[in-house]
Amino acid sequence: MDLTPHTFHALFEQLGLPSTEADVQGFIAKNRPLPETVRLADAPWWTAAQAQFLREELLEDADWAEAVDQLNLALRD
C-alpha cells in the first residue's frame, strides 16, 4: 500500500526529480509553456518510465492523478 502523500511536490519525488520549491518552480519555468497540442506525458523531457507513470495515473484516474493534473496546468500558458 502506497502511503506517500500525493502532493504536488511529492509528485516530483515520485518522478525522481528534485522537489524543493525552488526546484519545482525552476522546472516549470524551464519547460513552460507546453503547447496545448502536446499531452503532458508526451513532453520531450520525460524518461520513458516517467512518461508511462504519468499516462497510467491519468488513464486510471489513480492516486496521483490530481497532482499530475496540477502539473499539467502549471506547464500550460
Phi, psi and omega in degrees: 000130180275114180256009179296131175295134185268060179271168178302313181290326177294331176299318178299318176298316179300325179277358180078025181251155174303143190232014175290164179304316180296319179296315181297312180296323177295318178299314181296315180297320182292325189254004182260147000270140173277122182303145180300336181280353181252123175290149182309311183292343180266001179298144188290347185272350181280149168283168179301318181293319178296315180298318179297316178302312181299316179300311183297317181298318179288316182299318183269001186047049187278186186306323184271358187303320181296317179293323177296319176299318179300316179296316179303312180295321181294334181270354179269164180291000000 
